[in-house]
Each structure stands twice: as C-alpha cells, then as structure tokens.
C-alpha cells in the first residue's frame, strides 16, 4: 500500500513545479508595461500572452494541489505542530502561500490580461507572486529540514530563522480572519472598474 509520504512527495513536486513556472512567467510579463532595454530579452506580444496564460494555469494548478500537499504532509509528519517549531512553521507558511497564490489568481481573473498594461497593478502582481513563491520555497525548505536535516536555504549566505516563530493568540487570529473575509466579500461585490493602461 502506498503511504502518505509518497503521495506527499508527488504532490509537492507538482506544486513546486507549477508555481515555479508561474513565477518565472509572471516576472517576464512585466514587459507588457515596462520596456526592457536589452533587446535580446524582449518578447513578442504573442509570447507574452502565452506566458500570461501559463502563469495563470500554473498558479491555478498549484492552488488546487496545495491543500492535498498540506493534508498528506500532515498525515506523513511525525509529531504535532505544538511540540515542533519547524512543523508549526510549515503549516503557517503553507497557509500564507495558499493565501498569496489565491489572491494572485483572483486578481488575474478579475482584471484579465489588461492587468499587465497597468504599471501599478503589474508591479503589485509580480510582488505578490514573489511573496507567494518565497512562502512556498520556505515550506519546501522546512520539509527538507524535517526529513533530511538540510534544506536549500542552507546554501544562502544569511540565516533564515525557520526554527523560530511567533504564536498569535486566538482572538487576534479570529480578528484577522474577519478582516480578510470582509475584504474578500467587499471585493467580490464591487463592480469591475476599467483599468487605466499605459500609453
């Protein structure tokens, strides 16, 4: 019988691969609103449209597969988040990554490809993708620490405190969830405004 660890490894590979593709394509899409001085790295509009679609599909696939990766990771893990800081951080960063990527997908679906014609929104979308990918990479690195005792972050010239965390009280957590829910509902109910594009 196939164990949860095997399913977890497979799902993590799919999530990391699709979200890496999405992040790279997202960064390239900035050419829609900013001209790149190096002619060698300039893409045609057709190529940028394809990258935009690849970024969206990759992000959607990652968001759909991430809950399965979190669940199988929980089943395969030894111990509980209460007695293991790395495991606690893994669940914390997993939630942040899922939230960032969901916001990325929502923003792209709401504004369409016109998003890349607006400089402010395109920069915001890229920063959101980078933040989401940072959280995703942190989760993968914590997984490496838990299983093999090492991670990709070990090669960095600076220390990332993965073995430290901040515990938020339940009251503050519920308040933040309420603020998030109100923001989502107000965003869904608001009418789509035409974007001001660059000349």
Secondary structure, DSSP 8 states (H G I E B T S, - for coil): ---HHHHHHHHHHHHHHHHHHHHHHHHHGGGGTS--S-GGG---HHHHHHHHHHHHHHHHHHHHHHHHHHHHHHHH-SS-TTT-HHHHHHHHHHHHHHHHHHHHHHHHHHHGGGGGGSHHHHHHHHHHHHHHHHHHHHHHHHHHHHHHS--GGGGSSS---TT------HHHHHHHHHHHHHHHHHHHHS---------
